[in-house]
C-alpha cells in the first residue's frame, strides 16, 4: 500500500491515495509512519490542508510516531493555504519531539509565513535555520526574500540576500525579482 500511495502522491492523485489509505483500515492493516506521510503529502499536493492535518492527528492518536517527513508534509500543507499559525504549532511540536528540522521543513515553514504576509516570523525561521546549521537553498532564498517583499521590507530583503550569499546559496533571478 505504501508504494501505491506514494505513487498517487507523485501523480497528484490525492483522492486515490485516500481511497487506498482507507482500504488499509478496512482490511485492518496498520498504517505506518511512511503510510501517513505519503497520504499527507498527497493531500498537501491536492491543496487539502485540513485533510492532511486530520491525518497527522490520526497518526498521533494511533501512536504512530511522526518523523521529519511527516512534520514537513503537514507544515507544507499549511503553507499552501497560508496557515502560518498552524505551521508554527507543528514546527514547535516537532522541536519538542526532539526531531531536527530539515531544509524542506524550514522551507515549508518560511513559505507558510511568506504566503500569510508574516515576514518577521519568516525571517525568524530563516535565522533559526542558519543558526541550526541547516543549509538553505534556492527555495529558502525565494521564500525569505518574497516574505520581505510582501511586507514592503526592502532592507530586510537585502540583509536576507547578504546572509544567503554568506551561506553560499547560488542565487538566481527569482531571488532578485
VEXPA-815621 format. One record per residue: x, y, z of N, C-alpha, C in turn; residue in one letter. Coordinates in Angstrom, 3 decimals, decimal comma. Layout:
BEGIN
REC     n_xx     n_yy     n_zz    ca_xx    ca_yy    ca_zz     c_xx     c_yy     c_zz residu
REC        X        Y        Z        X        Y        Z        X        Y        Z      A
...
***
This chain:
BEGIN
REC     n_xx     n_yy     n_zz    ca_xx    ca_yy    ca_zz     c_xx     c_yy     c_zz residu
REC    0,819   -1,202    0,000    0,000    0,000    0,000    0,862    1,266    0,000      X
REC    1,977    1,248    0,734    2,830    2,441    0,819    3,303    2,894   -0,553      X
REC    3,762    1,953   -1,367    4,268    2,304   -2,702    3,153    2,882   -3,569      X
REC    1,971    2,316   -3,475    0,844    2,804   -4,275    0,416    4,201   -3,832      X
REC    0,373    4,427   -2,521    0,002    5,757   -2,011    1,055    6,777   -2,420      X
REC    2,320    6,409   -2,334    3,405    7,303   -2,755    3,301    7,610   -4,246      X
REC    2,975    6,609   -5,056    2,808    6,833   -6,499    1,666    7,817   -6,757      X
REC    0,578    7,661   -6,025   -0,558    8,585   -6,163   -0,140   10,003   -5,781      X
REC    0,633   10,108   -4,700    1,111   11,425   -4,254    1,937   12,083   -5,355      X
REC    2,823   11,325   -5,981    3,697   11,879   -7,017    2,922   12,279   -8,272      X
REC    1,777   11,631   -8,495    0,950   11,941   -9,673   -0,171   12,940   -9,368      X
REC   -0,232   13,417   -8,121   -1,255   14,392   -7,754   -2,637   13,797   -7,568      X
REC   -2,706   12,508   -7,310   -3,994   11,825   -7,148   -4,316   11,620   -5,667      X
REC   -4,585   12,716   -4,969   -4,819   12,639   -3,536   -6,052   11,803   -3,195      X
REC   -7,094   11,882   -4,035   -8,318   11,132   -3,744   -8,069    9,625   -3,804      X
REC   -7,303    9,183   -4,803   -6,976    7,761   -4,919   -6,085    7,342   -3,749      X
REC   -5,156    8,209   -3,391   -4,294    7,920   -2,233   -5,136    7,716   -0,984      X
REC   -6,147    8,544   -0,792   -7,009    8,417    0,390   -7,881    7,161    0,310      X
REC   -8,300    6,783   -0,889   -9,056    5,536   -1,037   -8,190    4,345   -0,621      X
REC   -6,941    4,367   -1,040   -6,018    3,297   -0,656   -5,782    3,299    0,853      X
REC   -5,591    4,494    1,412   -5,384    4,624    2,856   -6,579    4,049    3,618      X
REC   -7,779    4,403    3,181   -8,997    3,915    3,829   -9,178    2,408    3,629      X
REC   -8,764    1,896    2,480   -8,848    0,453    2,219   -7,968   -0,317    3,200      X
REC   -6,827    0,257    3,559   -5,963   -0,382    4,552   -6,704   -0,566    5,874      X
REC   -7,390    0,503    6,298   -8,130    0,446    7,569   -9,235   -0,611    7,498      X
REC   -9,923   -0,674    6,356  -10,994   -1,660    6,201  -10,451   -3,088    6,272      X
REC   -9,225   -3,275    5,796   -8,596   -4,604    5,830   -7,823   -4,830    7,128      X
REC   -7,960   -3,863    8,040   -7,295   -3,924    9,345   -5,773   -4,026    9,226      X
REC   -5,244   -3,284    8,258   -3,792   -3,172    8,084   -3,367   -1,858    8,728      X
REC   -2,451   -1,939    9,673   -1,995   -0,738   10,369   -1,173    0,162    9,454      X
REC   -1,488    1,435    9,508   -0,727    2,424    8,746    0,554    2,749    9,506      X
REC    1,645    2,860    8,789    2,952    3,184    9,378    3,233    4,681    9,222      X
REC    4,351    5,089    9,743    4,796    6,480    9,565    4,894    6,803    8,076      X
REC    5,416    5,869    7,297    5,558    6,074    5,848    4,191    6,225    5,202      X
REC    3,239    5,396    5,607    1,886    5,454    5,044    1,247    6,820    5,313      X
REC    1,284    7,221    6,573    0,697    8,516    6,936    1,401    9,661    6,204      X
REC    2,712    9,618    6,143    3,478   10,690    5,495    3,126   10,794    4,013      X
REC    3,045    9,657    3,343    2,705    9,656    1,915    1,289   10,189    1,692      X
REC    0,357    9,770    2,544   -1,022   10,247    2,407   -1,106   11,754    2,680      X
REC   -0,377   12,227    3,703   -0,363   13,666    3,981    0,234   14,442    2,815      X
REC    1,307   13,925    2,232    1,929   14,592    1,086    0,980   14,639   -0,102      X
REC    0,228   13,566   -0,300   -0,756   13,554   -1,395   -1,815   14,628   -1,162      X
REC   -2,286   14,736    0,078   -3,280   15,768    0,400   -2,693   17,166    0,245      X
REC   -1,442   17,325    0,663   -0,767   18,622    0,514   -0,705   19,021   -0,957      X
REC   -0,345   18,087   -1,815   -0,252   18,393   -3,246   -1,621   18,652   -3,862      X
REC   -2,660   18,111   -3,234   -4,030   18,349   -3,698   -4,684   19,543   -3,030      X
REC   -3,888   20,334   -2,303   -4,381   21,526   -1,591   -5,472   21,187   -0,584      X
REC   -5,340   20,055    0,058   -6,296   19,609    1,075   -5,615   19,657    2,443      X
REC   -5,319   20,865    2,907   -4,570   21,039    4,150   -5,313   20,470    5,360      X
REC   -6,633   20,651    5,371   -7,396   20,144    6,518   -7,324   18,617    6,595      X
REC   -7,406   17,969    5,441   -7,311   16,509    5,386   -5,913   16,071    5,825      X
REC   -4,884   16,800    5,407   -3,514   16,470    5,818   -3,371   16,571    7,338      X
REC   -3,947   17,607    7,924   -3,870   17,761    9,382   -4,710   16,713   10,115      X
REC   -5,820   16,296    9,521   -6,604   15,207   10,103   -5,775   13,923   10,141      X
REC   -5,039   13,684    9,070   -4,170   12,506    9,026   -3,072   12,609   10,087      X
REC   -2,522   13,805   10,238   -1,481   13,992   11,245   -2,043   13,717   12,640      X
REC   -3,227   14,232   12,916   -3,872   13,978   14,211   -4,156   12,486   14,409      X
REC   -4,626   11,835   13,344   -4,906   10,396   13,420   -3,613    9,615   13,690      X
REC   -2,549   10,079   13,107   -1,242    9,450   13,327   -0,897    9,473   14,811      X
REC   -1,050   10,629   15,432   -0,752   10,765   16,857   -1,707    9,927   17,705      X
REC   -2,988    9,950   17,349   -3,987    9,193   18,113   -3,742    7,688   18,040      X
REC   -3,173    7,235   16,933   -2,885    5,815   16,749   -1,482    5,435   17,222      X
REC   -0,843    6,364   17,936    0,503    6,123   18,475    1,522    5,750   17,398      X
REC    1,362    6,340   16,225    2,343    6,185   15,159    3,256    7,394   15,263      X
REC    4,527    7,144   15,450    5,475    8,228   15,708    5,801    8,987   14,419      X
REC    5,513   10,290   14,394    5,843   11,081   13,200    7,354   11,292   13,093      X
REC    7,818   11,446   11,874    9,229   11,752   11,641    9,336   13,111   10,939      X
REC   10,524   13,470   10,534   10,744   14,768    9,888    9,896   14,890    8,624      X
REC    9,769   13,814    7,889    8,978   13,841    6,649    7,508   14,080    6,959      X
REC    7,002   13,442    8,006    5,597   13,630    8,407    5,329   15,091    8,764      X
REC    6,205   15,634    9,608    6,039   17,033   10,009    6,170   17,961    8,799      X
REC    7,133   17,699    7,941    7,343   18,557    6,763    6,118   18,549    5,857      X
REC    5,514   17,377    5,666    4,311   17,276    4,832    3,165   18,082    5,428      X
REC    2,976   17,970    6,741    1,898   18,708    7,399    2,152   20,215    7,354      X
REC    3,399   20,615    7,585    3,747   22,045    7,538    3,579   22,578    6,122      X
REC    3,984   21,800    5,122    3,816   22,217    3,717    2,347   22,402    3,368      X
REC    1,507   21,495    3,866    0,072   21,613    3,599   -0,470   22,925    4,164      X
REC    0,001   23,296    5,343   -0,420   24,574    5,950    0,087   25,748    5,120      X
REC    1,303   25,632    4,624    1,901   26,710    3,836    1,158   26,984    2,553      X
REC    0,664   25,937    1,920   -0,073   26,112    0,668   -1,345   26,912    0,865      X
REC   -1,860   26,898    2,067   -3,113   27,609    2,354   -2,911   28,808    3,286      X
REC   -1,665   29,252    3,413   -1,332   30,427    4,230   -1,781   30,277    5,685      X
REC   -1,643   29,099    6,210   -1,998   28,820    7,613   -0,713   28,820    8,443      X
REC   -0,073   29,982    8,519    1,231   30,085    9,165    1,167   29,718   10,646      X
REC    0,042   30,044   11,307   -0,068   29,745   12,732   -0,083   28,238   12,983      X
REC   -0,755   27,490   12,117   -0,760   26,025   12,231    0,637   25,478   11,942      X
REC    1,278   26,056   10,930    2,643   25,623   10,594    3,576   25,849   11,778      X
REC    3,432   26,988   12,444    4,256   27,295   13,612    4,000   26,299   14,745      X
REC    2,741   25,953   14,977    2,408   24,969   16,014    3,057   23,616   15,713      X
REC    2,984   23,198   14,457    3,582   21,917   14,071    5,099   21,946   14,209      X
REC    5,705   23,060   13,800    7,152   23,192   13,902    7,581   23,117   15,371      X
REC    6,847   23,796   16,230    7,142   23,776   17,666    7,011   22,367   18,227      X
REC    5,965   21,666   17,835    5,774   20,285   18,283    6,925   19,398   17,801      X
REC    7,355   19,621   16,578    8,454   18,843   16,021    9,723   19,001   16,857      X
REC   10,027   20,233   17,219   11,210   20,500   18,036   11,053   19,861   19,418      X
REC    9,848   19,940   19,981    9,589   19,306   21,284    9,779   17,788   21,217      X
REC    9,496   17,217   20,054    9,669   15,774   19,856   11,138   15,413   19,590      X
REC   11,998   16,417   19,685   13,441   16,240   19,530   13,834   15,766   18,129      X
REC   13,076   16,226   17,137   13,414   15,961   15,740   14,113   17,183   15,167      X
REC   15,110   16,962   14,347   15,871   18,056   13,750   15,231   18,447   12,410      X
REC   14,732   19,683   12,322   14,115   20,121   11,062   15,132   20,092    9,912      X
REC   14,646   19,717    8,753   15,475   19,667    7,546   15,309   20,956    6,743      X
REC   16,055   21,059    5,668   15,892   22,199    4,758   14,447   22,259    4,274      X
REC   13,875   21,112    3,954   12,484   21,069    3,477   11,528   21,573    4,552      X
REC   11,767   21,189    5,798   10,901   21,636    6,896   10,966   23,149    7,049      X
REC   12,189   23,677    7,087   12,339   25,130    7,214   11,718   25,848    6,016      X
REC   11,949   25,336    4,821   11,372   25,967    3,632    9,851   26,000    3,702      X
REC    9,260   24,905    4,176    7,802   24,848    4,305    7,307   25,885    5,307      X
REC    8,006   26,020    6,423    7,608   26,997    7,449    7,784   28,428    6,934      X
REC    8,912   28,699    6,280    9,162   30,037    5,731    8,118   30,365    4,668      X
REC    7,808   29,394    3,816    6,797   29,610    2,769    5,417   29,863    3,362      X
REC    5,078   29,149    4,432    3,778   29,371    5,089    3,687   30,808    5,589      X
REC    4,767   31,290    6,174    4,791   32,675    6,666    4,744   33,659    5,505      X
REC    5,481   33,356    4,465    5,505   34,230    3,278    4,109   34,345    2,676      X
REC    3,416   33,216    2,543    2,063   33,217    1,969    1,081   34,008    2,832      X
REC    1,366   34,091    4,119    0,475   34,788    5,056    0,881   36,235    5,307      X
REC    1,972   36,667    4,683    2,449   38,029    4,907    3,146   38,200    6,247      X
REC    3,556   37,124    6,863    4,226   37,158    8,171    5,746   37,180    7,971      X
REC    6,241   38,307    7,448    7,652   38,394    7,088    8,578   38,294    8,303      X
REC    8,174   38,837    9,443    9,020   38,785   10,642    9,211   37,333   11,074      X
REC    8,128   36,576   11,111    8,214   35,169   11,507    9,004   34,376   10,473      X
REC    8,827   34,695    9,197    9,595   34,026    8,138   11,092   34,228    8,365      X
REC   11,479   35,458    8,716   12,900   35,731    8,950   13,402   35,067   10,229      X
REC   12,531   34,914   11,202   12,934   34,173   12,419   13,253   32,719   12,074      X
REC   12,403   32,129   11,234   12,675   30,765   10,792   13,990   30,701   10,010      X
REC   14,203   31,687    9,154   15,435   31,729    8,373   16,656   31,836    9,292      X
REC   16,585   32,728   10,276   17,688   32,863   11,244   17,916   31,555   12,004      X
REC   16,815   30,926   12,429   16,905   29,666   13,156   17,559   28,588   12,275      X
REC   17,227   28,625   11,009   17,788   27,674   10,054   19,305   27,817    9,988      X
REC   19,759   29,050    9,835   21,190   29,316    9,739   21,887   28,948   11,053      X
REC   21,293   29,340   12,179   21,873   29,026   13,490   21,949   27,514   13,730      X
REC   20,985   26,780   13,187   20,954   25,322   13,347   21,885   24,608   12,374      X
REC   22,536   25,391   11,535   23,450   24,848   10,520   22,740   23,928    9,525      X
REC   21,489   24,276    9,228   20,743   23,593    8,177   20,937   24,437    6,916      X
REC   21,359   23,790    5,852   21,714   24,532    4,640   20,495   25,080    3,912      X
REC   20,458   26,403    3,730   19,395   26,989    2,907   19,647   26,664    1,434      X
REC   18,599   26,758    0,630   18,735   26,509   -0,797   17,972   27,593   -1,572      X
REC   17,795   27,364   -2,845   17,125   28,351   -3,694   15,675   28,591   -3,244      X
REC   15,009   27,559   -2,770   13,630   27,729   -2,284   13,619   28,608   -1,045      X
REC   14,597   28,408   -0,167   14,729   29,254    1,024   14,882   30,702    0,600      X
REC   15,790   30,915   -0,348   16,073   32,278   -0,818   14,816   32,937   -1,364      X
REC   14,132   32,231   -2,226   12,939   32,786   -2,853   11,859   33,108   -1,822      X
REC   11,603   32,177   -0,901   10,541   32,384    0,094   10,890   33,497    1,075      X
REC   12,134   33,521    1,551   12,539   34,533    2,537   12,507   35,935    1,928      X
REC   13,062   36,073    0,731   13,083   37,385    0,078   11,663   37,806   -0,294      X
REC   10,854   36,871   -0,750    9,470   37,177   -1,107    8,666   37,613    0,125      X
REC    8,936   36,988    1,271    8,255   37,391    2,513    8,565   38,846    2,839      X
REC    9,827   39,221    2,681   10,222   40,619    2,927    9,553   41,551    1,922      X
REC    9,512   41,124    0,678    8,901   41,937   -0,382    7,421   42,165   -0,099      X
REC    6,722   41,109    0,312    5,290   41,236    0,633    5,058   42,185    1,799      X
REC    6,025   42,234    2,713    5,911   43,132    3,857    6,435   44,527    3,574      X
REC    6,904   44,764    2,336    7,446   46,079    1,983    8,758   46,373    2,699      X
REC    9,485   45,332    3,044   10,718   45,462    3,831   11,941   45,227    2,947      X
REC   12,287   46,220    2,124   13,389   46,052    1,183   14,730   45,905    1,897      X
REC   14,912   46,599    3,035   16,184   46,480    3,758   16,362   45,070    4,313      X
REC   15,286   44,505    4,831   15,338   43,132    5,337   15,620   42,156    4,191      X
REC   15,045   42,436    3,024   15,296   41,590    1,849   16,777   41,625    1,477      X
REC   17,386   42,806    1,524   18,817   42,919    1,211   19,668   42,179    2,244      X
REC   19,304   42,297    3,514   20,032   41,562    4,568   19,907   40,055    4,355      X
REC   18,734   39,648    3,954   18,475   38,237    3,687   19,356   37,752    2,524      X
REC   19,410   38,525    1,464   20,260   38,169    0,320   21,722   38,082    0,731      X
REC   22,146   39,007    1,568   23,523   39,012    2,048   23,816   37,749    2,854      X
REC   22,892   37,380    3,734   23,088   36,181    4,542   23,100   34,928    3,669      X
REC   22,234   34,897    2,659   22,194   33,761    1,747   23,520   33,628    0,997      X
REC   24,082   34,765    0,597   25,382   34,741   -0,096   26,466   34,196    0,835      X
REC   26,433   34,591    2,122   27,406   34,068    3,093   27,244   32,561    3,304      X
REC   26,017   32,070    3,089   25,755   30,632    3,225   26,047   29,885    1,925      X
REC   26,597   30,608    0,953   26,960   30,035   -0,355   25,768   29,509   -1,146      X
REC   24,616   30,145   -0,963   23,456   29,786   -1,772   23,596   30,490   -3,106      X
REC   23,549   29,702   -4,164   23,655   30,270   -5,502   22,316   30,910   -5,851      X
REC   22,311   32,222   -5,985   21,074   32,948   -6,232   20,813   33,082   -7,726      X
REC   19,548   33,089   -8,095   19,175   33,315   -9,484   18,245   34,523   -9,557      X
REC   17,695   34,765  -10,716   16,861   35,947  -10,906   15,595   35,917  -10,059      X
REC   15,101   34,735   -9,687   13,879   34,660   -8,876   14,093   35,348   -7,535      X
REC   15,230   35,136   -6,914   15,501   35,743   -5,615   15,625   37,255   -5,719      X
REC   16,002   37,745   -6,908   16,200   39,182   -7,083   14,959   39,890   -7,610      X
REC   13,953   39,163   -8,043   12,752   39,795   -8,610   11,646   39,934   -7,604      X
***
